[in-house]
Amino acid sequence: MAFGQREMNQITCSDCGAQSEVPFKPAEGRPVYCRDCYSKHRTTRRE
C-alpha cells in the first residue's frame, strides 16, 4: 500500500497562539493545538 504526501493545514494554536501545521482540516468551533500544547491537553488513557 502506497501513501502519498499529507496535506498540511495552517493553524493558530488555541492555547498559546503560535502558528503551526496539522495533517487534518480543523473543525470550526473546536480548539486546535500546536504539538507542545496538544501534549499538555491530551487525556491519559486508562487500561
N, C-alpha and C positions, 0 to 999 in steps of 0.2 A: 504494500500500500504506500503510495507516494503522498507526501504532504507538501503543500505549497507555502509560499510566504504568507504569514499572518498579516492582516490589515490592522494597523495600529491607529488608535484614535487619541487625539489630544484631549487632555482633561485638566481641570484645575482642582486640586485636592480640596475636598470639603472640610478638612481639618486644618491644614497648615497653609493652604493657598498656593502651594508650589505647582508649577506646570509639570505635567508628566504625560506618559503614553500608556494606554491599556490595550490589550488584544481583544476588546469587545466593544460594542456600541452601548454606552451608558444609557440606562432608562431615565426618562425625565422624572424629576421629583424625588429621585433616590440619591443618597450620598455616594460619592465615589472617592477613593483614597489613593494616594501615591503608595509606593511599595513600603516605605517606612511606617506611614500611618496605618496602612492596612494591617500590618503585623501587630500593631497596638490594639486594633479593634476586633481582631479575629477572636472568635469564641473557641475555647478549648473543647475538644471532643472528649466525651466520657465513653469508655468502653466497658 
